[in-house]
C-alpha cells in the first residue's frame, strides 16, 4: 500500500497496518514539547510502566525516535502502540 504525505500541510496518509505499529496522533505535537509539568509526567511514566510492563523502554525508545523528527507523542497506550 502506498503511503502519501505533504510536508507543506504536515499530513500523512496511513493505511491498514500489522504489528508493530503506532496509531492515532491525536496527542502529538510538532516541533515543540508541551510543558505538562513534573507531576503529570511522573504519572504518565507510571501508567506507561503498568501498561507496557517489560516493553516500556522499547516504547520510550520509539517515542524518542519520533522526537528526533520533531514529533512529540503523548498517547502511548495499548490501543495505539502495538509491538507484536
PDB file with SEQRES, HELIX, SHEET and CRYST1 records, atoms N, CA, C and O in Angstrom:
SEQRES   1 A   84  UNK UNK UNK UNK UNK UNK UNK UNK UNK UNK UNK UNK UNK          
SEQRES   2 A   84  UNK UNK UNK UNK UNK UNK UNK UNK UNK UNK UNK UNK UNK          
SEQRES   3 A   84  UNK UNK UNK UNK UNK UNK UNK UNK UNK UNK UNK UNK UNK          
SEQRES   4 A   84  UNK UNK UNK UNK UNK UNK UNK UNK UNK UNK UNK UNK UNK          
SEQRES   5 A   84  UNK UNK UNK UNK UNK UNK UNK UNK UNK UNK UNK UNK UNK          
SEQRES   6 A   84  UNK UNK UNK UNK UNK UNK UNK UNK UNK UNK UNK UNK UNK          
SEQRES   7 A   84  UNK UNK UNK UNK UNK UNK                                      
HELIX    1 AA1 UNK A   38  UNK A   52  1                                  15    
HELIX    2 AA2 UNK A   53  UNK A   55  5                                   3    
HELIX    3 AA3 UNK A   56  UNK A   68  1                                  13    
SHEET    1 AA1 2 UNK A   4  UNK A   6  0                                        
SHEET    2 AA1 2 UNK A  11  UNK A  13 -1                                        
SHEET    1 AA2 2 UNK A  21  UNK A  22  0                                        
SHEET    2 AA2 2 UNK A  81  UNK A  82 -1                                        
SHEET    1 AA3 2 UNK A  28  UNK A  30  0                                        
SHEET    2 AA3 2 UNK A  71  UNK A  73 -1                                        
CRYST1    1.000    1.000    1.000  90.00  90.00  90.00 P 1           1          
ATOM      1  N   UNK A   1       0.843  -1.165   0.000  1.00  0.00           N  
ATOM      2  CA  UNK A   1       0.000   0.000   0.000  1.00  0.00           C  
ATOM      3  C   UNK A   1       0.894   1.236   0.000  1.00  0.00           C  
ATOM      4  O   UNK A   1       1.811   1.350   0.814  1.00  0.00           O  
ATOM      5  N   UNK A   2       0.625   2.138  -0.898  1.00  0.00           N  
ATOM      6  CA  UNK A   2       1.401   3.366  -0.977  1.00  0.00           C  
ATOM      7  C   UNK A   2       0.971   4.338   0.118  1.00  0.00           C  
ATOM      8  O   UNK A   2      -0.217   4.493   0.404  1.00  0.00           O  
ATOM      9  N   UNK A   3       1.937   4.970   0.704  1.00  0.00           N  
ATOM     10  CA  UNK A   3       1.652   5.989   1.716  1.00  0.00           C  
ATOM     11  C   UNK A   3       1.993   7.351   1.122  1.00  0.00           C  
ATOM     12  O   UNK A   3       3.000   7.506   0.431  1.00  0.00           O  
ATOM     13  N   UNK A   4       1.148   8.326   1.398  1.00  0.00           N  
ATOM     14  CA  UNK A   4       1.380   9.661   0.873  1.00  0.00           C  
ATOM     15  C   UNK A   4       1.525  10.630   2.042  1.00  0.00           C  
ATOM     16  O   UNK A   4       1.048  10.387   3.150  1.00  0.00           O  
ATOM     17  N   UNK A   5       2.199  11.732   1.750  1.00  0.00           N  
ATOM     18  CA  UNK A   5       2.397  12.756   2.765  1.00  0.00           C  
ATOM     19  C   UNK A   5       2.506  14.107   2.086  1.00  0.00           C  
ATOM     20  O   UNK A   5       2.708  14.205   0.875  1.00  0.00           O  
ATOM     21  N   UNK A   6       2.368  15.139   2.889  1.00  0.00           N  
ATOM     22  CA  UNK A   6       2.502  16.502   2.376  1.00  0.00           C  
ATOM     23  C   UNK A   6       3.260  17.314   3.412  1.00  0.00           C  
ATOM     24  O   UNK A   6       2.747  17.590   4.497  1.00  0.00           O  
ATOM     25  N   UNK A   7       4.486  17.693   3.071  1.00  0.00           N  
ATOM     26  CA  UNK A   7       5.320  18.463   4.002  1.00  0.00           C  
ATOM     27  C   UNK A   7       4.746  19.850   4.282  1.00  0.00           C  
ATOM     28  O   UNK A   7       4.901  20.373   5.386  1.00  0.00           O  
ATOM     29  N   UNK A   8       4.093  20.441   3.303  1.00  0.00           N  
ATOM     30  CA  UNK A   8       3.529  21.774   3.489  1.00  0.00           C  
ATOM     31  C   UNK A   8       2.337  21.747   4.445  1.00  0.00           C  
ATOM     32  O   UNK A   8       2.233  22.595   5.332  1.00  0.00           O  
ATOM     33  N   UNK A   9       1.445  20.785   4.271  1.00  0.00           N  
ATOM     34  CA  UNK A   9       0.258  20.675   5.125  1.00  0.00           C  
ATOM     35  C   UNK A   9       0.526  19.907   6.420  1.00  0.00           C  
ATOM     36  O   UNK A   9      -0.316  19.886   7.318  1.00  0.00           O  
ATOM     37  N   UNK A  10       1.694  19.280   6.514  1.00  0.00           N  
ATOM     38  CA  UNK A  10       2.070  18.475   7.679  1.00  0.00           C  
ATOM     39  C   UNK A  10       1.066  17.349   7.928  1.00  0.00           C  
ATOM     40  O   UNK A  10       0.615  17.149   9.056  1.00  0.00           O  
ATOM     41  N   UNK A  11       0.715  16.609   6.857  1.00  0.00           N  
ATOM     42  CA  UNK A  11      -0.198  15.489   6.983  1.00  0.00           C  
ATOM     43  C   UNK A  11       0.432  14.231   6.418  1.00  0.00           C  
ATOM     44  O   UNK A  11       1.291  14.283   5.538  1.00  0.00           O  
ATOM     45  N   UNK A  12      -0.012  13.109   6.939  1.00  0.00           N  
ATOM     46  CA  UNK A  12       0.437  11.799   6.487  1.00  0.00           C  
ATOM     47  C   UNK A  12      -0.808  10.947   6.271  1.00  0.00           C  
ATOM     48  O   UNK A  12      -1.674  10.889   7.145  1.00  0.00           O  
ATOM     49  N   UNK A  13      -0.909  10.292   5.134  1.00  0.00           N  
ATOM     50  CA  UNK A  13      -1.988   9.346   4.896  1.00  0.00           C  
ATOM     51  C   UNK A  13      -1.484   7.961   5.272  1.00  0.00           C  
ATOM     52  O   UNK A  13      -0.438   7.521   4.795  1.00  0.00           O  
ATOM     53  N   UNK A  14      -2.228   7.280   6.124  1.00  0.00           N  
ATOM     54  CA  UNK A  14      -1.821   5.943   6.551  1.00  0.00           C  
ATOM     55  C   UNK A  14      -2.888   4.942   6.146  1.00  0.00           C  
ATOM     56  O   UNK A  14      -4.040   5.310   5.916  1.00  0.00           O  
ATOM     57  N   UNK A  15      -2.506   3.691   6.061  1.00  0.00           N  
ATOM     58  CA  UNK A  15      -3.438   2.633   5.695  1.00  0.00           C  
ATOM     59  C   UNK A  15      -3.474   1.540   6.744  1.00  0.00           C  
ATOM     60  O   UNK A  15      -3.049   1.744   7.881  1.00  0.00           O  
ATOM     61  N   UNK A  16      -3.975   0.395   6.363  1.00  0.00           N  
ATOM     62  CA  UNK A  16      -4.074  -0.759   7.251  1.00  0.00           C  
ATOM     63  C   UNK A  16      -2.672  -1.224   7.621  1.00  0.00           C  
ATOM     64  O   UNK A  16      -1.784  -1.291   6.771  1.00  0.00           O  
ATOM     65  N   UNK A  17      -2.484  -1.545   8.895  1.00  0.00           N  
ATOM     66  CA  UNK A  17      -1.160  -1.917   9.383  1.00  0.00           C  
ATOM     67  C   UNK A  17      -1.203  -3.240  10.131  1.00  0.00           C  
ATOM     68  O   UNK A  17      -2.267  -3.710  10.536  1.00  0.00           O  
ATOM     69  N   UNK A  18      -0.040  -3.824  10.304  1.00  0.00           N  
ATOM     70  CA  UNK A  18       0.159  -5.002  11.132  1.00  0.00           C  
ATOM     71  C   UNK A  18       1.242  -4.667  12.146  1.00  0.00           C  
ATOM     72  O   UNK A  18       2.076  -3.799  11.885  1.00  0.00           O  
ATOM     73  N   UNK A  19       1.251  -5.339  13.304  1.00  0.00           N  
ATOM     74  CA  UNK A  19       2.273  -5.046  14.322  1.00  0.00           C  
ATOM     75  C   UNK A  19       3.673  -5.229  13.755  1.00  0.00           C  
ATOM     76  O   UNK A  19       3.891  -6.134  12.949  1.00  0.00           O  
ATOM     77  N   UNK A  20       4.617  -4.405  14.149  1.00  0.00           N  
ATOM     78  CA  UNK A  20       4.490  -3.290  15.094  1.00  0.00           C  
ATOM     79  C   UNK A  20       3.907  -2.061  14.407  1.00  0.00           C  
ATOM     80  O   UNK A  20       4.160  -1.828  13.226  1.00  0.00           O  
ATOM     81  N   UNK A  21       3.128  -1.275  15.148  1.00  0.00           N  
ATOM     82  CA  UNK A  21       2.549  -0.074  14.595  1.00  0.00           C  
ATOM     83  C   UNK A  21       2.304   0.970  15.665  1.00  0.00           C  
ATOM     84  O   UNK A  21       2.295   0.682  16.861  1.00  0.00           O  
ATOM     85  N   UNK A  22       2.103   2.198  15.192  1.00  0.00           N  
ATOM     86  CA  UNK A  22       1.767   3.344  16.030  1.00  0.00           C  
ATOM     87  C   UNK A  22       0.581   4.028  15.375  1.00  0.00           C  
ATOM     88  O   UNK A  22       0.650   4.408  14.206  1.00  0.00           O  
ATOM     89  N   UNK A  23      -0.509   4.190  16.120  1.00  0.00           N  
ATOM     90  CA  UNK A  23      -1.737   4.787  15.587  1.00  0.00           C  
ATOM     91  C   UNK A  23      -2.124   6.036  16.351  1.00  0.00           C  
ATOM     92  O   UNK A  23      -1.622   6.287  17.447  1.00  0.00           O  
ATOM     93  N   UNK A  24      -3.004   6.806  15.778  1.00  0.00           N  
ATOM     94  CA  UNK A  24      -3.687   7.914  16.444  1.00  0.00           C  
ATOM     95  C   UNK A  24      -2.717   8.983  16.939  1.00  0.00           C  
ATOM     96  O   UNK A  24      -2.148   8.873  18.025  1.00  0.00           O  
ATOM     97  N   UNK A  25      -2.545   9.994  16.139  1.00  0.00           N  
ATOM     98  CA  UNK A  25      -1.661  11.095  16.503  1.00  0.00           C  
ATOM     99  C   UNK A  25      -2.433  12.251  17.135  1.00  0.00           C  
ATOM    100  O   UNK A  25      -2.028  13.407  17.017  1.00  0.00           O  
ATOM    101  N   UNK A  26      -3.545  11.941  17.808  1.00  0.00           N  
ATOM    102  CA  UNK A  26      -4.367  12.969  18.435  1.00  0.00           C  
ATOM    103  C   UNK A  26      -3.648  13.740  19.525  1.00  0.00           C  
ATOM    104  O   UNK A  26      -3.930  14.921  19.727  1.00  0.00           O  
ATOM    105  N   UNK A  27      -2.737  13.108  20.224  1.00  0.00           N  
ATOM    106  CA  UNK A  27      -1.981  13.782  21.280  1.00  0.00           C  
ATOM    107  C   UNK A  27      -0.521  13.925  20.866  1.00  0.00           C  
ATOM    108  O   UNK A  27       0.395  13.608  21.625  1.00  0.00           O  
ATOM    109  N   UNK A  28      -0.331  14.406  19.653  1.00  0.00           N  
ATOM    110  CA  UNK A  28       1.017  14.633  19.138  1.00  0.00           C  
ATOM    111  C   UNK A  28       1.205  16.132  18.902  1.00  0.00           C  
ATOM    112  O   UNK A  28       0.277  16.844  18.521  1.00  0.00           O  
ATOM    113  N   UNK A  29       2.396  16.570  19.133  1.00  0.00           N  
ATOM    114  CA  UNK A  29       2.755  17.973  18.931  1.00  0.00           C  
ATOM    115  C   UNK A  29       3.926  18.018  17.976  1.00  0.00           C  
ATOM    116  O   UNK A  29       4.816  17.169  18.035  1.00  0.00           O  
ATOM    117  N   UNK A  30       3.930  19.006  17.096  1.00  0.00           N  
ATOM    118  CA  UNK A  30       5.011  19.153  16.130  1.00  0.00           C  
ATOM    119  C   UNK A  30       5.920  20.293  16.532  1.00  0.00           C  
ATOM    120  O   UNK A  30       5.476  21.403  16.821  1.00  0.00           O  
ATOM    121  N   UNK A  31       7.202  19.988  16.542  1.00  0.00           N  
ATOM    122  CA  UNK A  31       8.260  20.981  16.719  1.00  0.00           C  
ATOM    123  C   UNK A  31       8.329  21.631  18.097  1.00  0.00           C  
ATOM    124  O   UNK A  31       9.156  22.518  18.308  1.00  0.00           O  
ATOM    125  N   UNK A  32       7.497  21.221  19.026  1.00  0.00           N  
ATOM    126  CA  UNK A  32       7.654  21.720  20.398  1.00  0.00           C  
ATOM    127  C   UNK A  32       7.109  20.681  21.379  1.00  0.00           C  
ATOM    128  O   UNK A  32       6.127  19.994  21.098  1.00  0.00           O  
ATOM    129  N   UNK A  33       7.747  20.586  22.494  1.00  0.00           N  
ATOM    130  CA  UNK A  33       7.372  19.656  23.547  1.00  0.00           C  
ATOM    131  C   UNK A  33       6.524  20.422  24.559  1.00  0.00           C  
ATOM    132  O   UNK A  33       7.026  21.348  25.196  1.00  0.00           O  
ATOM    133  N   UNK A  34       5.257  20.062  24.724  1.00  0.00           N  
ATOM    134  CA  UNK A  34       4.414  20.807  25.665  1.00  0.00           C  
ATOM    135  C   UNK A  34       4.899  20.626  27.097  1.00  0.00           C  
ATOM    136  O   UNK A  34       5.462  19.587  27.442  1.00  0.00           O  
ATOM    137  N   UNK A  35       4.685  21.614  27.907  1.00  0.00           N  
ATOM    138  CA  UNK A  35       5.111  21.555  29.302  1.00  0.00           C  
ATOM    139  C   UNK A  35       3.949  21.057  30.160  1.00  0.00           C  
ATOM    140  O   UNK A  35       3.102  21.837  30.595  1.00  0.00           O  
ATOM    141  N   UNK A  36       3.924  19.746  30.395  1.00  0.00           N  
ATOM    142  CA  UNK A  36       2.875  19.153  31.224  1.00  0.00           C  
ATOM    143  C   UNK A  36       3.186  19.249  32.707  1.00  0.00           C  
ATOM    144  O   UNK A  36       2.297  19.069  33.539  1.00  0.00           O  
ATOM    145  N   UNK A  37       4.413  19.526  33.040  1.00  0.00           N  
ATOM    146  CA  UNK A  37       4.806  19.605  34.440  1.00  0.00           C  
ATOM    147  C   UNK A  37       5.281  18.265  34.971  1.00  0.00           C  
ATOM    148  O   UNK A  37       4.970  17.209  34.420  1.00  0.00           O  
ATOM    149  N   UNK A  38       6.030  18.332  36.038  1.00  0.00           N  
ATOM    150  CA  UNK A  38       6.679  17.144  36.606  1.00  0.00           C  
ATOM    151  C   UNK A  38       5.671  16.126  37.120  1.00  0.00           C  
ATOM    152  O   UNK A  38       5.853  14.927  36.904  1.00  0.00           O  
ATOM    153  N   UNK A  39       4.621  16.565  37.792  1.00  0.00           N  
ATOM    154  CA  UNK A  39       3.637  15.636  38.366  1.00  0.00           C  
ATOM    155  C   UNK A  39       2.952  14.840  37.261  1.00  0.00           C  
ATOM    156  O   UNK A  39       2.841  13.618  37.357  1.00  0.00           O  
ATOM    157  N   UNK A  40       2.492  15.520  36.217  1.00  0.00           N  
ATOM    158  CA  UNK A  40       1.806  14.844  35.120  1.00  0.00           C  
ATOM    159  C   UNK A  40       2.747  13.880  34.418  1.00  0.00           C  
ATOM    160  O   UNK A  40       2.347  12.764  34.086  1.00  0.00           O  
ATOM    161  N   UNK A  41       3.977  14.284  34.189  1.00  0.00           N  
ATOM    162  CA  UNK A  41       4.930  13.404  33.510  1.00  0.00           C  
ATOM    163  C   UNK A  41       5.281  12.190  34.354  1.00  0.00           C  
ATOM    164  O   UNK A  41       5.482  11.103  33.812  1.00  0.00           O  
ATOM    165  N   UNK A  42       5.360  12.352  35.665  1.00  0.00           N  
ATOM    166  CA  UNK A  42       5.610  11.203  36.539  1.00  0.00           C  
ATOM    167  C   UNK A  42       4.448  10.214  36.479  1.00  0.00           C  
ATOM    168  O   UNK A  42       4.660   9.002  36.450  1.00  0.00           O  
ATOM    169  N   UNK A  43       3.218  10.734  36.462  1.00  0.00           N  
ATOM    170  CA  UNK A  43       2.041   9.867  36.342  1.00  0.00           C  
ATOM    171  C   UNK A  43       2.046   9.150  34.991  1.00  0.00           C  
ATOM    172  O   UNK A  43       1.730   7.963  34.915  1.00  0.00           O  
ATOM    173  N   UNK A  44       2.403   9.871  33.928  1.00  0.00           N  
ATOM    174  CA  UNK A  44       2.479   9.286  32.592  1.00  0.00           C  
ATOM    175  C   UNK A  44       3.500   8.144  32.566  1.00  0.00           C  
ATOM    176  O   UNK A  44       3.257   7.096  31.968  1.00  0.00           O  
ATOM    177  N   UNK A  45       4.623   8.358  33.210  1.00  0.00           N  
ATOM    178  CA  UNK A  45       5.671   7.330  33.286  1.00  0.00           C  
ATOM    179  C   UNK A  45       5.157   6.090  34.015  1.00  0.00           C  
ATOM    180  O   UNK A  45       5.372   4.969  33.554  1.00  0.00           O  
ATOM    181  N   UNK A  46       4.486   6.279  35.139  1.00  0.00           N  
ATOM    182  CA  UNK A  46       3.948   5.155  35.905  1.00  0.00           C  
ATOM    183  C   UNK A  46       2.899   4.386  35.106  1.00  0.00           C  
ATOM    184  O   UNK A  46       2.895   3.155  35.108  1.00  0.00           O  
ATOM    185  N   UNK A  47       2.013   5.105  34.426  1.00  0.00           N  
ATOM    186  CA  UNK A  47       0.994   4.442  33.609  1.00  0.00           C  
ATOM    187  C   UNK A  47       1.635   3.639  32.478  1.00  0.00           C  
ATOM    188  O   UNK A  47       1.212   2.521  32.186  1.00  0.00           O  
ATOM    189  N   UNK A  48       2.645   4.209  31.851  1.00  0.00           N  
ATOM    190  CA  UNK A  48       3.349   3.507  30.785  1.00  0.00           C  
ATOM    191  C   UNK A  48       3.988   2.227  31.272  1.00  0.00           C  
ATOM    192  O   UNK A  48       3.918   1.201  30.596  1.00  0.00           O  
ATOM    193  N   UNK A  49       4.608   2.271  32.432  1.00  0.00           N  
ATOM    194  CA  UNK A  49       5.225   1.078  33.004  1.00  0.00           C  
ATOM    195  C   UNK A  49       4.182   0.009  33.293  1.00  0.00           C  
ATOM    196  O   UNK A  49       4.423  -1.175  33.058  1.00  0.00           O  
ATOM    197  N   UNK A  50       3.019   0.421  33.805  1.00  0.00           N  
ATOM    198  CA  UNK A  50       1.954  -0.530  34.092  1.00  0.00           C  
ATOM    199  C   UNK A  50       1.399  -1.158  32.812  1.00  0.00           C  
ATOM    200  O   UNK A  50       1.224  -2.374  32.742  1.00  0.00           O  
ATOM    201  N   UNK A  51       1.127  -0.344  31.816  1.00  0.00           N  
ATOM    202  CA  UNK A  51       0.518  -0.833  30.577  1.00  0.00           C  
ATOM    203  C   UNK A  51       1.453  -1.726  29.772  1.00  0.00           C  
ATOM    204  O   UNK A  51       1.063  -2.805  29.326  1.00  0.00           O  
ATOM    205  N   UNK A  52       2.682  -1.271  29.590  1.00  0.00           N  
ATOM    206  CA  UNK A  52       3.590  -1.951  28.682  1.00  0.00           C  
ATOM    207  C   UNK A  52       4.554  -2.891  29.383  1.00  0.00           C  
ATOM    208  O   UNK A  52       5.281  -3.637  28.727  1.00  0.00           O  
ATOM    209  N   UNK A  53       4.568  -2.864  30.706  1.00  0.00           N  
ATOM    210  CA  UNK A  53       5.424  -3.738  31.516  1.00  0.00           C  
ATOM    211  C   UNK A  53       6.851  -3.755  30.982  1.00  0.00           C  
ATOM    212  O   UNK A  53       7.488  -2.704  30.910  1.00  0.00           O  
ATOM    213  N   UNK A  54       7.361  -4.905  30.612  1.00  0.00           N  
ATOM    214  CA  UNK A  54       8.745  -5.037  30.176  1.00  0.00           C  
ATOM    215  C   UNK A  54       9.057  -4.362  28.852  1.00  0.00           C  
ATOM    216  O   UNK A  54      10.227  -4.197  28.506  1.00  0.00           O  
ATOM    217  N   UNK A  55       8.034  -3.968  28.108  1.00  0.00           N  
ATOM    218  CA  UNK A  55       8.231  -3.307  26.818  1.00  0.00           C  
ATOM    219  C   UNK A  55       8.265  -1.787  26.927  1.00  0.00           C  
ATOM    220  O   UNK A  55       8.429  -1.106  25.915  1.00  0.00           O  
ATOM    221  N   UNK A  56       8.114  -1.241  28.132  1.00  0.00           N  
ATOM    222  CA  UNK A  56       8.038   0.206  28.290  1.00  0.00           C  
ATOM    223  C   UNK A  56       9.275   0.914  27.742  1.00  0.00           C  
ATOM    224  O   UNK A  56       9.155   1.963  27.110  1.00  0.00           O  
ATOM    225  N   UNK A  57      10.458   0.356  27.976  1.00  0.00           N  
ATOM    226  CA  UNK A  57      11.670   1.002  27.469  1.00  0.00           C  
ATOM    227  C   UNK A  57      11.672   1.022  25.944  1.00  0.00           C  
ATOM    228  O   UNK A  57      12.125   1.997  25.345  1.00  0.00           O  
ATOM    229  N   UNK A  58      11.177  -0.026  25.312  1.00  0.00           N  
ATOM    230  CA  UNK A  58      11.075  -0.056  23.849  1.00  0.00           C  
ATOM    231  C   UNK A  58      10.142   1.047  23.366  1.00  0.00           C  
ATOM    232  O   UNK A  58      10.438   1.734  22.389  1.00  0.00           O  
ATOM    233  N   UNK A  59       9.014   1.215  24.053  1.00  0.00           N  
ATOM    234  CA  UNK A  59       8.068   2.285  23.696  1.00  0.00           C  
ATOM    235  C   UNK A  59       8.731   3.647  23.869  1.00  0.00           C  
ATOM    236  O   UNK A  59       8.594   4.518  23.009  1.00  0.00           O  
ATOM    237  N   UNK A  60       9.442   3.835  24.965  1.00  0.00           N  
ATOM    238  CA  UNK A  60      10.129   5.115  25.187  1.00  0.00           C  
ATOM    239  C   UNK A  60      11.184   5.370  24.115  1.00  0.00           C  
ATOM    240  O   UNK A  60      11.383   6.512  23.702  1.00  0.00           O  
ATOM    241  N   UNK A  61      11.861   4.320  23.662  1.00  0.00           N  
ATOM    242  CA  UNK A  61      12.837   4.469  22.579  1.00  0.00           C  
ATOM    243  C   UNK A  61      12.146   4.892  21.284  1.00  0.00           C  
ATOM    244  O   UNK A  61      12.670   5.719  20.538  1.00  0.00           O  
ATOM    245  N   UNK A  62      10.970   4.323  21.018  1.00  0.00           N  
ATOM    246  CA  UNK A  62      10.189   4.710  19.848  1.00  0.00           C  
ATOM    247  C   UNK A  62       9.791   6.178  19.931  1.00  0.00           C  
ATOM    248  O   UNK A  62       9.925   6.914  18.953  1.00  0.00           O  
ATOM    249  N   UNK A  63       9.304   6.606  21.088  1.00  0.00           N  
ATOM    250  CA  UNK A  63       8.895   7.996  21.268  1.00  0.00           C  
ATOM    251  C   UNK A  63      10.085   8.944  21.130  1.00  0.00           C  
ATOM    252  O   UNK A  63       9.947  10.054  20.617  1.00  0.00           O  
ATOM    253  N   UNK A  64      11.240   8.504  21.585  1.00  0.00           N  
ATOM    254  CA  UNK A  64      12.460   9.297  21.442  1.00  0.00           C  
ATOM    255  C   UNK A  64      12.838   9.438  19.962  1.00  0.00           C  
ATOM    256  O   UNK A  64      13.279  10.504  19.531  1.00  0.00           O  
ATOM    257  N   UNK A  65      12.666   8.364  19.190  1.00  0.00           N  
ATOM    258  CA  UNK A  65      12.959   8.424  17.756  1.00  0.00           C  
ATOM    259  C   UNK A  65      12.013   9.402  17.063  1.00  0.00           C  
ATOM    260  O   UNK A  65      12.427  10.127  16.158  1.00  0.00           O  
ATOM    261  N   UNK A  66      10.745   9.428  17.480  1.00  0.00           N  
ATOM    262  CA  UNK A  66       9.804  10.396  16.910  1.00  0.00           C  
ATOM    263  C   UNK A  66      10.244  11.827  17.219  1.00  0.00           C  
ATOM    264  O   UNK A  66      10.124  12.713  16.372  1.00  0.00           O  
ATOM    265  N   UNK A  67      10.753  12.051  18.433  1.00  0.00           N  
ATOM    266  CA  UNK A  67      11.219  13.392  18.814  1.00  0.00           C  
ATOM    267  C   UNK A  67      12.347  13.863  17.907  1.00  0.00           C  
ATOM    268  O   UNK A  67      12.469  15.054  17.622  1.00  0.00           O  
ATOM    269  N   UNK A  68      13.171  12.918  17.456  1.00  0.00           N  
ATOM    270  CA  UNK A  68      14.253  13.270  16.531  1.00  0.00           C  
ATOM    271  C   UNK A  68      13.702  13.892  15.243  1.00  0.00           C  
ATOM    272  O   UNK A  68      14.400  14.643  14.563  1.00  0.00           O  
ATOM    273  N   UNK A  69      12.442  13.574  14.914  1.00  0.00           N  
ATOM    274  CA  UNK A  69      11.778  14.140  13.735  1.00  0.00           C  
ATOM    275  C   UNK A  69      10.871  15.314  14.097  1.00  0.00           C  
ATOM    276  O   UNK A  69      10.131  15.805  13.245  1.00  0.00           O  
ATOM    277  N   UNK A  70      10.919  15.765  15.341  1.00  0.00           N  
ATOM    278  CA  UNK A  70      10.112  16.896  15.764  1.00  0.00           C  
ATOM    279  C   UNK A  70       8.682  16.534  16.116  1.00  0.00           C  
ATOM    280  O   UNK A  70       7.812  17.405  16.142  1.00  0.00           O  
ATOM    281  N   UNK A  71       8.421  15.245  16.393  1.00  0.00           N  
ATOM    282  CA  UNK A  71       7.079  14.779  16.764  1.00  0.00           C  
ATOM    283  C   UNK A  71       7.104  14.387  18.239  1.00  0.00           C  
ATOM    284  O   UNK A  71       7.859  13.501  18.641  1.00  0.00           O  
ATOM    285  N   UNK A  72       6.282  15.046  19.031  1.00  0.00           N  
ATOM    286  CA  UNK A  72       6.200  14.781  20.470  1.00  0.00           C  
ATOM    287  C   UNK A  72       4.864  14.101  20.733  1.00  0.00           C  
ATOM    288  O   UNK A  72       3.815  14.746  20.703  1.00  0.00           O  
ATOM    289  N   UNK A  73       4.905  12.801  20.991  1.00  0.00           N  
ATOM    290  CA  UNK A  73       3.716  11.943  21.062  1.00  0.00           C  
ATOM    291  C   UNK A  73       3.441  11.533  22.508  1.00  0.00           C  
ATOM    292  O   UNK A  73       4.310  10.980  23.181  1.00  0.00           O  
ATOM    293  N   UNK A  74       2.216  11.811  22.980  1.00  0.00           N  
ATOM    294  CA  UNK A  74       1.884  11.514  24.373  1.00  0.00           C  
ATOM    295  C   UNK A  74       0.616  10.688  24.523  1.00  0.00           C  
ATOM    296  O   UNK A  74      -0.082  10.810  25.529  1.00  0.00           O  
ATOM    297  N   UNK A  75       0.308   9.851  23.542  1.00  0.00           N  
ATOM    298  CA  UNK A  75      -0.857   8.988  23.651  1.00  0.00           C  
ATOM    299  C   UNK A  75      -0.426   7.535  23.623  1.00  0.00           C  
ATOM    300  O   UNK A  75      -1.009   6.708  22.922  1.00  0.00           O  
ATOM    301  N   UNK A  76       0.604   7.242  24.399  1.00  0.00           N  
ATOM    302  CA  UNK A  76       1.135   5.884  24.460  1.00  0.00           C  
ATOM    303  C   UNK A  76       0.191   5.012  25.286  1.00  0.00           C  
ATOM    304  O   UNK A  76       0.159   5.092  26.514  1.00  0.00           O  
ATOM    305  N   UNK A  77      -0.573   4.181  24.585  1.00  0.00           N  
ATOM    306  CA  UNK A  77      -1.440   3.208  25.249  1.00  0.00           C  
ATOM    307  C   UNK A  77      -1.542   1.993  24.346  1.00  0.00           C  
ATOM    308  O   UNK A  77      -1.191   2.044  23.167  1.00  0.00           O  
ATOM    309  N   UNK A  78      -2.023   0.907  24.914  1.00  0.00           N  
ATOM    310  CA  UNK A  78      -2.025  -0.360  24.182  1.00  0.00           C  
ATOM    311  C   UNK A  78      -2.833  -0.302  22.888  1.00  0.00           C  
ATOM    312  O   UNK A  78      -2.501  -1.007  21.935  1.00  0.00           O  
ATOM    313  N   UNK A  79      -3.878   0.512  22.827  1.00  0.00           N  
ATOM    314  CA  UNK A  79      -4.654   0.624  21.616  1.00  0.00           C  
ATOM    315  C   UNK A  79      -3.967   1.384  20.500  1.00  0.00           C  
ATOM    316  O   UNK A  79      -4.363   1.271  19.340  1.00  0.00           O  
ATOM    317  N   UNK A  80      -2.936   2.163  20.833  1.00  0.00           N  
ATOM    318  CA  UNK A  80      -2.258   2.991  19.850  1.00  0.00           C  
ATOM    319  C   UNK A  80      -0.872   2.498  19.482  1.00  0.00           C  
ATOM    320  O   UNK A  80      -0.365   2.814  18.405  1.00  0.00           O  
ATOM    321  N   UNK A  81      -0.259   1.732  20.361  1.00  0.00           N  
ATOM    322  CA  UNK A  81       1.089   1.217  20.085  1.00  0.00           C  
ATOM    323  C   UNK A  81       1.055  -0.288  20.286  1.00  0.00           C  
ATOM    324  O   UNK A  81       0.795  -0.774  21.387  1.00  0.00           O  
ATOM    325  N   UNK A  82       1.322  -1.017  19.214  1.00  0.00           N  
ATOM    326  CA  UNK A  82       1.396  -2.470  19.326  1.00  0.00           C  
ATOM    327  C   UNK A  82       2.740  -2.926  18.820  1.00  0.00           C  
ATOM    328  O   UNK A  82       3.098  -2.674  17.669  1.00  0.00           O  
ATOM    329  N   UNK A  83       3.476  -3.589  19.665  1.00  0.00           N  
ATOM    330  CA  UNK A  83       4.824  -4.019  19.319  1.00  0.00           C  
ATOM    331  C   UNK A  83       4.855  -5.396  18.672  1.00  0.00           C  
ATOM    332  O   UNK A  83       5.764  -5.699  17.899  1.00  0.00           O  
ATOM    333  N   UNK A  84       3.884  -6.218  18.979  1.00  0.00           N  
ATOM    334  CA  UNK A  84       3.850  -7.581  18.410  1.00  0.00           C  
ATOM    335  C   UNK A  84       2.517  -7.850  17.781  1.00  0.00           C  
ATOM    336  O   UNK A  84       2.292  -8.938  17.251  1.00  0.00           O  
TER     337      UNK A  84                                                      
END                                                                             
